Amino acid sequence: SWMWINHIARGGDVDADVLNAALQISDQAMNGVSIARIAQEKGQPVSVIVTQVKTVIEQQHGEPPS
């Protein structure tokens, strides 16, 4: 939950635009925003956001992230 979205995009070799769209956030929101913060702002559990991120990674790489 501490990971920043932009770190996930770069580190996971994930298209940032696709990740933004899946999480329904803007490019400006990506800079320095953690999964926990996104979950809080959306009123969702962290697990929901993590699942969305994992789904994007899996779709782009064809396998679930470790």
FITOR-71257 format. One record per atom (N, C-alpha, C): residue number from 1; atom name; x, y, z. Coordinates in pm, 1 decimal, m for minus. Atoms other than C-alpha are relative to their C-alpha. Layout:
BEGIN
REC  resi  name         x         y         z
REC   NUM    CA         X         Y         Z
...
REM end
This chain:
BEGIN
REC  resi  name         x         y         z
REC     1     N      81.3    m120.0       0.0
REC     1    CA       0.0       0.0       0.0
REC     1     C      85.4     126.0       0.0
REC     2     N     m88.2    m116.0      m5.5
REC     2    CA     297.6     230.7      43.3
REC     2     C      54.6      38.7    m137.2
REC     3     N     m61.0     m27.0     130.3
REC     3    CA     409.7     201.7    m320.0
REC     3     C     m70.1     112.1     m74.4
REC     4     N      52.8    m107.1      83.1
REC     4    CA     366.9     502.8    m539.7
REC     4     C     m37.6     m56.4    m135.4
REC     5     N      48.4      47.5     128.7
REC     5    CA     176.8     452.5    m859.8
REC     5     C     103.6      18.8    m110.1
REC     6     N    m100.7     m20.9     104.1
REC     6    CA     450.7     606.2   m1076.3
REC     6     C     116.3     m97.6      14.3
REC     7     N    m103.7     100.8     m23.1
REC     7    CA     702.9     367.8    m916.9
REC     7     C     m44.0    m135.6     m54.8
REC     8     N      54.2     126.5      51.4
REC     8    CA     480.7      72.4   m1001.8
REC     8     C       4.2      m0.9    m151.7
REC     9     N       0.9      m8.0     146.4
REC     9    CA     445.0     189.6   m1361.4
REC     9     C     141.1     m19.1     m56.0
REC    10     N    m137.9      11.1      50.3
REC    10    CA     820.3     229.8   m1410.3
REC    10     C      60.5    m135.0      33.4
REC    11     N     m62.1     124.1     m44.3
REC    11    CA     932.2     m69.9   m1207.2
REC    11     C     m62.4    m124.6     m59.9
REC    12     N      70.0     115.0      55.6
REC    12    CA     670.9    m301.9   m1348.0
REC    12     C      m7.9       1.4    m150.2
REC    13     N       3.1     m14.8     145.5
REC    13    CA     725.7    m184.4   m1705.7
REC    13     C    m144.3      m3.6     m50.2
REC    14     N     141.8      m8.0      30.7
REC    14    CA     357.6     m95.1   m1725.1
REC    14     C     m28.0     134.7     m64.5
REC    15     N      40.0    m124.6      63.9
REC    15    CA     206.3     164.8   m1955.6
REC    15     C     m75.6      84.8     101.8
REC    16     N      59.9     m86.4    m101.3
REC    16    CA     126.2     452.7   m1721.1
REC    16     C    m141.7      42.6     m37.5
REC    17     N     134.2     m40.7      42.8
REC    17    CA    m174.9     558.5   m1929.5
REC    17     C    m102.5    m109.7      26.9
REC    18     N      89.9     112.5     m25.7
REC    18    CA    m328.1     211.8   m1899.0
REC    18     C     m25.8     m13.3     150.1
REC    19     N      14.7       7.9    m145.7
REC    19    CA    m263.6     207.5   m1524.9
REC    19     C     m89.4     113.9      50.3
REC    20     N      84.5    m114.4     m36.7
REC    20    CA    m416.1     555.2   m1489.2
REC    20     C    m146.2     m28.4     m31.2
REC    21     N     137.6      27.0      42.3
REC    21    CA    m724.3     448.9   m1682.3
REC    21     C     m65.2    m105.9      89.3
REC    22     N      55.0     106.9     m84.1
REC    22    CA    m770.5     131.9   m1477.2
REC    22     C     m36.0      51.3     139.2
REC    23     N      23.6     m54.1    m133.7
REC    23    CA    m749.2     328.7   m1153.2
REC    23     C     m85.7     126.6      m3.0
REC    24     N      79.5    m121.8      19.7
REC    24    CA    m941.6     622.6   m1296.4
REC    24     C      62.3     118.5      71.5
REC    25     N     m70.7    m114.9     m54.2
REC    25    CA    m678.3     877.3   m1198.4
REC    25     C      67.1      75.3    m114.0
REC    26     N     m65.2     m81.8     101.8
REC    26    CA    m513.4    1160.2   m1389.9
REC    26     C     151.5     m14.3       9.1
REC    27     N    m146.2       3.8      m0.3
REC    27    CA    m146.2    1185.8   m1485.7
REC    27     C      57.1      76.8     118.4
REC    28     N     m49.5     m80.4    m111.2
REC    28    CA     m97.7    1459.5   m1225.9
REC    28     C     m14.6     m75.4     131.7
REC    29     N      23.8      74.2    m123.7
REC    29    CA    m240.2    1229.6    m958.0
REC    29     C     104.1    m109.0      21.4
REC    30     N     m96.3     109.4     m12.4
REC    30    CA      25.4     965.8   m1030.9
REC    30     C     124.5      39.1      76.5
REC    31     N    m127.7     m41.4     m55.9
REC    31    CA     320.2    1170.7    m910.8
REC    31     C      m0.5      m4.0     152.4
REC    32     N     m17.1       8.6    m144.2
REC    32    CA     400.8    1058.1    m558.8
REC    32     C    m122.2     m44.6      77.9
REC    33     N     120.9      43.8     m69.5
REC    33    CA      62.1     909.0    m476.0
REC    33     C       7.7    m150.7      24.2
REC    34     N      m7.7     141.5     m36.5
REC    34    CA      55.2     579.0    m291.3
REC    34     C    m132.7     m70.6     m25.9
REC    35     N     120.9      81.0      13.3
REC    35    CA    m190.2     296.1    m334.2
REC    35     C     m94.0      28.6     116.7
REC    36     N      83.1     m27.5    m117.6
REC    36    CA    m312.4     365.5      20.2
REC    36     C     m74.5     131.9     m14.3
REC    37     N      64.0    m131.3      17.6
REC    37    CA    m385.0     729.4     m65.8
REC    37     C    m111.3      m7.1    m103.6
REC    38     N     103.1      15.5     103.0
REC    38    CA    m574.0     636.4    m381.1
REC    38     C    m120.4     m72.5      59.0
REC    39     N     108.9      75.1     m62.5
REC    39    CA    m777.7     382.1    m185.6
REC    39     C     m80.3      89.7      94.2
REC    40     N      67.0     m89.3     m94.5
REC    40    CA    m855.6     639.9      81.7
REC    40     C     m86.9     101.7     m75.5
REC    41     N      73.6    m101.1      75.4
REC    41    CA    m960.9     903.5    m173.7
REC    41     C    m120.9     m59.4     m71.7
REC    42     N     110.4      65.7      68.9
REC    42    CA   m1182.3     652.2    m354.5
REC    42     C     m98.1     m67.2      96.3
REC    43     N      85.2      66.3     m97.7
REC    43    CA   m1328.2     512.7     m32.7
REC    43     C      m6.4    m150.4     m21.5
REC    44     N      m7.1     143.5      27.1
REC    44    CA   m1215.6     162.0    m128.6
REC    44     C     109.9     m62.6      84.7
REC    45     N    m109.6      67.9     m70.3
REC    45    CA   m1006.8     m97.8      51.9
REC    45     C     126.4      m2.7     m87.4
REC    46     N    m127.5       8.5      71.7
REC    46    CA    m639.1    m108.7     m42.0
REC    46     C       2.1    m123.5     m89.2
REC    47     N      m1.3     125.8      76.7
REC    47    CA    m693.5    m466.2    m160.7
REC    47     C     m65.8      15.4    m137.0
REC    48     N      67.0     m22.8     129.0
REC    48    CA    m925.5    m343.7    m437.2
REC    48     C      96.3      68.7     m96.4
REC    49     N     m95.3     m71.3      85.1
REC    49    CA    m662.6    m103.2    m571.2
REC    49     C     114.9     m92.4     m40.0
REC    50     N    m108.2      94.8      29.2
REC    50    CA    m389.6    m368.6    m545.5
REC    50     C     m44.9     m99.9    m107.1
REC    51     N      53.0      93.6     100.3
REC    51    CA    m607.8    m611.8    m742.0
REC    51     C      m7.5      66.1    m137.1
REC    52     N       6.3     m71.1     127.6
REC    52    CA    m663.7    m349.5   m1012.2
REC    52     C     139.3      15.5     m60.6
REC    53     N    m137.7     m14.7      48.0
REC    53    CA    m289.0    m285.3   m1037.9
REC    53     C      52.6    m134.3     m50.4
REC    54     N     m45.1     133.4      41.5
REC    54    CA    m212.6    m658.9   m1054.2
REC    54     C     m64.8     m42.5    m131.5
REC    55     N      70.6      34.2     123.6
REC    55    CA    m472.9    m701.8   m1326.9
REC    55     C      63.5      69.3    m119.4
REC    56     N     m64.2     m74.0     109.3
REC    56    CA    m310.9    m431.5   m1540.5
REC    56     C     135.2     m62.8     m34.0
REC    57     N    m131.0      62.2      23.2
REC    57    CA      34.1    m587.2   m1495.0
REC    57     C     m16.7    m133.3     m70.7
REC    58     N      24.7     131.1      61.2
REC    58    CA    m102.0    m930.9   m1580.7
REC    58     C     m42.8      14.0    m145.7
REC    59     N      46.0     m21.5     137.5
REC    59    CA    m276.8    m799.8   m1892.2
REC    59     C     114.4      43.6     m90.4
REC    60     N    m109.8     m49.7      82.6
REC    60    CA      40.1    m627.5   m2013.9
REC    60     C     114.5     m99.2     m13.7
REC    61     N    m112.7      93.7       3.6
REC    61    CA     280.5    m909.7   m1933.3
REC    61     C     m42.4    m145.1     m14.5
REC    62     N      48.4     134.9      21.7
REC    62    CA      60.5   m1216.7   m1960.0
REC    62     C      20.0     m94.9     116.8
REC    63     N     m17.2      85.3    m116.5
REC    63    CA     133.8   m1345.1   m1611.4
REC    63     C     m24.7      82.7     125.1
REC    64     N      23.2     m74.5    m123.7
REC    64    CA      43.8   m1251.5   m1257.0
REC    64     C     132.6      48.3      59.0
REC    65     N    m121.8     m47.8     m64.5
REC    65    CA     299.1   m1036.1   m1072.8
REC    65     C      28.8     m77.9     127.1
REC    66     N     m35.7      73.1    m121.9
REC    66    CA     489.6   m1190.5    m785.8
REC    66     C      m8.1      89.4     120.4
REM end
